[in-house]
């Protein structure tokens, strides 16, 4: 917990419990982005092994971009 106290970007939150929750949430989001970035290139190969068609592979590559555009 001492390492988290060095992070100064949540100093505007007065309650220490809420500050700790905000830091944990930011760390969780960062780790999710890293995990997603490391696994995304292999989704297509995994889908081919499962027997996906060309149409399904197209959806697999285009739907994440479409959802992020809408979000």
N, C-alpha and C positions, 0 to 999 in steps of 0.2 A: 504494500500500500504506500510505502514511502516514495516509490518511483512515480506513482500517480500524482503525488502532491507537487512534484516538479512541473507538471503540466499547468501552465498559467492561463490557458485560453478559456477556462470556465470560472474565473475569479468573480465574474459579475453575478453568479448565483449565490445568494446569501446562505441558504441552508446547506450544511455539509453533506447531508444524505442525498439531497437532490443533485449537488455537485458531483458526488461520487457516481450517481446513476447516469448523469450526462456524460461523464468521462467513460464509463463502461459502455454506454451506447455508442459513442464515437469509436471506441476501440473495436467493438463488435462489428460495426459497419465497415470499418477499414479491413478487418480480417475477412469478412464476407466478400468484399471486392477482390481481395487478393485470391481467395479460394475460387471465386467465379472466373477470374481471369486465367487461372492456371488450368482449370478443367474444361473451359469452353472449347478449346481447339479439338478436343477428343470426342465431343458429342457426336459429330458426323461419322467418325470411324466406328463408334459404338453402335450407332443406328444402322449402319451398313451391315455390321455383324448380326444384328437382330433381324435383318431382312427388310429394311426400309426401302421404299420406292424413291425414284427421283423427285417426285412431287413432295414426299415427306421430308426429304433432305432440303429441298428448297424452303419449305415452311420452317424447318429447324434453323436455318441460317437467317431467314428474313423476319420471323416473328419477334425475336428479342429487340431488333432495331425498331420495328413498328411500335411495340409496346413502349419503348423508351421515348419515341417521338410523341406518342399520345400522352405520356405522363408528363 
